[in-house]
């Protein structure tokens, strides 16, 4: 799960997907395309929004997306077109490029950072729906 700073959207996506897939044998992680917040916990509003839904993301630490992530993961879900472009620039192979996709398919998960708590709730709901759809498609 990849967003810009790895403190708002991708930690939520990481926590939601991990929660929904707890019965599957998969590894979920998150990263940011920028290194602004490396080592920091998620935004308090992301933590609060996830906690209200029974998901603890408080122990996550922000990190920057690196080229080795293409080898470490089968799927790389990004939150918006800018994230998509930045991640694709790091892909050295067609196989790597084919792993990258927008989490919402053709739509973007807007960055709630500069808004209020309500934006985080909207983002949570969009991410949760997308994660459920992905897992459901894997189970077919």
Long-range contacts (C-beta under 8 A, 24 or more apart in sequence): 1-28, 1-29, 1-30, 1-31, 1-77, 1-79, 1-103, 2-30, 2-31, 2-32, 2-33, 2-65, 2-76, 2-77, 2-78, 2-79, 2-83, 2-87, 3-30, 3-32, 3-33, 3-78, 3-79, 3-80, 3-83, 3-109, 3-111, 4-32, 4-33, 4-34, 4-36, 4-79, 4-82, 4-83, 4-111, 5-32, 5-34, 5-36, 5-37, 5-62, 5-113, 6-30, 6-31, 6-32, 6-37, 6-38, 6-62, 6-63, 6-64, 7-32, 7-37, 7-40, 7-41, 7-42, 7-43, 7-46, 7-62, 7-113, 8-42, 8-43, 8-45, 8-46, 8-111, 8-112, 8-113, 8-120, 8-123, 9-46, 9-79, 9-109, 9-111, 9-112, 9-123, 9-127, 10-79, 11-42, 11-43, 11-46, 11-50, 11-57, 11-60, 11-62, 12-42, 12-46, 12-49, 12-50, 12-57, 12-120, 12-123, 12-124, 12-127, 13-77, 13-79, 13-103, 13-109, 13-127, 13-131, 14-57, 14-60, 15-50, 15-55, 15-56, 15-57, 15-60, 16-50, 16-55, 16-124, 16-127, 16-128, 16-131, 17-131, 17-134, 17-135, 19-54, 19-55, 20-128, 20-131, 20-132, 20-135, 21-131, 21-135, 24-135, 24-138, 27-73, 29-69, 29-72, 29-73, 30-60, 31-62, 31-63, 31-64, 31-65, 31-66, 31-69, 32-62, 32-63, 32-64, 32-65, 33-64, 33-65, 33-82, 33-83, 33-86, 33-87, 34-64, 35-64, 37-62, 38-62, 38-63, 38-64, 39-63, 43-113, 43-120, 45-112, 45-117, 45-120, 46-120, 48-117, 48-120, 49-117, 49-120, 49-121, 49-123, 49-124, 50-124, 53-124, 53-128, 65-90, 66-90, 67-91, 67-92, 70-95, 70-96, 70-99, 73-99, 74-99, 75-99, 75-101, 76-100, 76-101, 77-101, 77-102, 77-103, 77-134, 78-102, 78-103, 79-103, 79-108, 79-109, 79-111, 80-108, 80-109, 80-110, 80-111, 81-108, 103-127, 103-130, 103-131, 104-130, 105-130
